[in-house]
Amino acid sequence: MIIIPDANSVISALIKKGRALDLFEWNDFNKEIKFVAPENLSLEIRRNISSILKKSALSELEITELLDKIESGIEFIPASKFEKFLPQALKVSPPNDFPYIALALFLKTEGKEPTILSNDKDLLKSLSKVNVKGISLHKLLSELSLL
């Protein structure tokens, strides 16, 4: 199973240290999911460290260590690999979510069936326009029997 987590999925794992984090930790042991993401995901999350700190009970060091652990289980794909799909993704995507859709479209041309992990209803709704699968965190956890 190939999953493309959006930034909010990872940020949620850092803030709540709950179910989203359980998913990444579970996969660290089970290796049933191949997480892939646009290379800018890491930068986007790190730009939001101060707001994550305000919403989390964790220290900056704890957040950084947790983020490093999560990122070690994600394969980051350079934008140059999927840039030709950006115009198509921009047409259907909510603001700031187009890299996830473009990456999914690229992976489909490679014969893979990626699923975008997001709780953003607008993003999930837009995926049907480009025949890309999407799933919420709750649904994925349920399918993996982690609830």
C-alpha positions as CSV (number, residue, x, y, z in Angstrom):
1,M,0.0,0.0,0.0
2,I,1.4,3.4,-1.0
3,I,0.2,6.3,1.1
4,I,0.9,10.0,0.5
5,P,0.4,11.8,3.8
6,D,-0.5,15.5,3.6
7,A,1.2,17.9,6.0
8,N,-1.8,18.0,8.3
9,S,-1.5,14.3,8.9
10,V,2.0,14.6,10.0
11,I,1.3,17.8,12.0
12,S,-1.5,16.0,13.7
13,A,0.8,13.3,14.8
14,L,3.1,15.9,16.3
15,I,0.5,17.9,18.1
16,K,-1.8,15.3,19.5
17,K,0.6,12.4,19.8
18,G,-2.4,10.2,19.2
19,R,-3.9,8.1,16.5
20,A,-1.9,9.7,13.7
21,L,1.3,9.0,15.5
22,D,0.1,5.5,16.2
23,L,-0.1,4.9,12.4
24,F,3.5,6.0,11.8
25,E,4.8,4.0,14.8
26,W,2.8,0.9,13.8
27,N,4.2,1.1,10.3
28,D,7.7,1.5,11.6
29,F,7.4,-2.1,12.9
30,N,5.1,-3.6,10.3
31,K,6.3,-2.0,7.1
32,E,2.9,-2.6,5.4
33,I,2.6,1.0,4.1
34,K,5.1,2.7,1.9
35,F,4.8,6.4,2.8
36,V,5.9,8.8,0.0
37,A,5.6,12.5,-0.1
38,P,6.7,15.6,-2.1
39,E,10.1,16.8,-0.9
40,N,8.6,20.1,0.3
41,L,6.5,18.3,3.0
42,S,9.4,18.4,5.4
43,L,10.0,22.1,4.8
44,E,6.3,22.9,5.2
45,I,6.1,21.1,8.5
46,R,9.3,22.6,9.8
47,R,8.1,26.1,8.9
48,N,5.1,25.4,11.3
49,I,7.2,24.2,14.3
50,S,6.3,27.4,16.3
51,S,2.6,26.9,15.9
52,I,2.9,23.1,16.6
53,L,4.7,24.0,19.8
54,K,1.9,26.3,20.9
55,K,-0.7,23.5,20.3
56,S,1.4,20.6,21.7
57,A,2.5,19.7,25.2
58,L,5.8,18.6,23.8
59,S,9.1,20.5,23.9
60,E,10.8,21.7,20.7
61,L,13.4,18.9,21.1
62,E,10.7,16.3,21.5
63,I,8.8,17.5,18.4
64,T,12.0,17.6,16.4
65,E,12.9,14.0,17.4
66,L,9.4,12.8,16.7
67,L,9.4,14.5,13.3
68,D,12.8,13.0,12.5
69,K,11.4,9.6,13.4
70,I,8.3,10.0,11.2
71,E,10.3,11.4,8.3
72,S,12.7,8.4,8.4
73,G,9.7,6.3,7.3
74,I,8.8,8.5,4.4
75,E,10.4,8.5,1.0
76,F,10.6,12.1,-0.3
77,I,10.2,12.6,-4.0
78,P,11.8,15.6,-5.7
79,A,9.4,18.0,-7.4
80,S,11.3,17.5,-10.6
81,K,9.9,14.0,-10.9
82,F,6.2,15.1,-10.9
83,E,6.4,18.7,-12.1
84,K,4.7,17.9,-15.5
85,F,1.6,16.9,-13.5
86,L,1.4,20.2,-11.5
87,P,-0.8,22.0,-14.1
88,Q,-3.4,19.2,-14.0
89,A,-3.2,19.1,-10.2
90,L,-3.6,22.9,-9.9
91,K,-6.8,22.8,-11.8
92,V,-8.6,20.5,-9.3
93,S,-6.7,21.0,-6.0
94,P,-7.5,23.2,-3.0
95,P,-4.8,25.8,-2.3
96,N,-1.5,24.3,-1.2
97,D,-2.5,20.6,-1.8
98,F,-1.6,20.4,-5.5
99,P,1.9,18.7,-4.9
100,Y,0.1,15.7,-3.3
101,I,-2.1,15.3,-6.3
102,A,0.7,15.8,-8.8
103,L,2.8,13.2,-7.0
104,A,-0.1,10.7,-7.0
105,L,-0.6,11.3,-10.8
106,F,3.1,10.7,-11.4
107,L,3.0,7.5,-9.3
108,K,0.0,6.3,-11.3
109,T,2.1,6.6,-14.5
110,E,4.6,4.4,-12.9
111,G,2.0,1.7,-12.5
112,K,1.4,2.3,-8.8
113,E,-1.9,2.9,-7.0
114,P,-1.2,5.6,-4.4
115,T,-3.7,6.9,-1.9
116,I,-3.6,10.3,-0.4
117,L,-4.0,10.4,3.4
118,S,-5.9,13.5,4.5
119,N,-8.7,14.7,6.7
120,D,-9.3,17.7,4.4
121,K,-12.7,17.1,2.9
122,D,-12.1,19.5,0.0
123,L,-8.9,17.7,-0.9
124,L,-10.5,14.3,-0.7
125,K,-13.4,15.5,-2.8
126,S,-11.2,16.9,-5.5
127,L,-9.4,13.6,-6.0
128,S,-12.3,12.0,-7.9
129,K,-11.7,14.6,-10.7
130,V,-8.3,13.0,-11.5
131,N,-9.1,9.4,-10.5
132,V,-6.9,9.3,-7.4
133,K,-7.8,7.5,-4.2
134,G,-8.0,9.4,-0.9
135,I,-8.6,8.2,2.6
136,S,-9.1,9.8,6.0
137,L,-7.0,8.9,9.0
138,H,-9.9,7.4,10.8
139,K,-10.8,5.2,7.8
140,L,-7.2,4.0,7.3
141,L,-6.8,3.2,11.0
142,S,-10.1,1.3,10.8
143,E,-9.0,-0.7,7.7
144,L,-5.7,-1.6,9.5
145,S,-7.7,-2.6,12.6
146,L,-5.8,0.1,14.7
147,L,-8.9,1.6,16.1
